[in-house]
């Protein structure tokens, strides 16, 4: 017997609200790549003050924090599915991941090069190994993985810094070569995304997709750490009983505000200019981000849950659960809408708008998804992408109502 979708009253409201909130952060970060060349979006070398400030704020407050939140919610969702599916859980979960992998590859090749679904699907294959792990074991694994990723980036940044001291001329030539290649990539991206033709766009996007996947692989320790912490949170009854987790959430709030936020600010400041500025600074900034990002992510979680518990503020955040209930559909829709706005086959605004205007468009799209999701869910039991995901997983028709 296959499980049916959870009715609205049986879903955990706070988790859906967090998913809806995550969609705003995800589109803010992705807009750096929707609206301009990837080679430009991965630096903070802006000359215009509004754009430089906008990029710095996204780097400080959103980059690595919201894909981390999505990763945390992914691990949380895995725990819920294992509980519902009992002994047949791991096999069904991996079938779901194979379908998700297909979604991700199509998304990356046909819509936008910044796909993360494929990485989640591949990394998630290892989650069933931790299904019966004790909470303490999950914490130990999380610390080890996060430490490994941080040390790898720190070592890389240290080697680059030593290279600049030992062989400054050689390092200068290497940096100059990287800058020259970056300039060529930006020029090419402006051409293919801004003017086409589609065949050239497809080839260039496939190349960028491979580069994006390569970078995402370097973030696997962080992604899988957040998977495990989501599983840990479910085992610790954090969301099932918000009252009992109040003290834990208060600690997360203060750690996020007092440590996560200032350290994220420091990491973004170190990374300013990217390869246009200090290469080793950018790499060390990435290492620091791996530590700061989870703290700030959990600070966001604690704030959202506190707002939900407040009679005064809950009405402002509760509507997010509508878009959160169909997060996969909304994530894919964001890519479709934003690429149509910026690519040549739509409005052709790629590389032509200031970043702050592009972000305004992005938040408008995410905001519009809230009432549209409510309208859709008033007529259907799940989003269209979620329905297709279920149907392909189980191989038979499941009514969406």
Helices and strands as residue ranges (DSSP letters): G 8-10, H 13-34, H 38-41, H 49-61, H 66-85, G 86-88, H 89-110, H 117-124, G 127-130, H 135-166, H 168-195, H 198-218, H 220-235, H 246-255, I 256-260, H 261-270, G 274-276, H 279-309, H 314-317, H 320-325, H 327-342, H 355-377, H 384-394
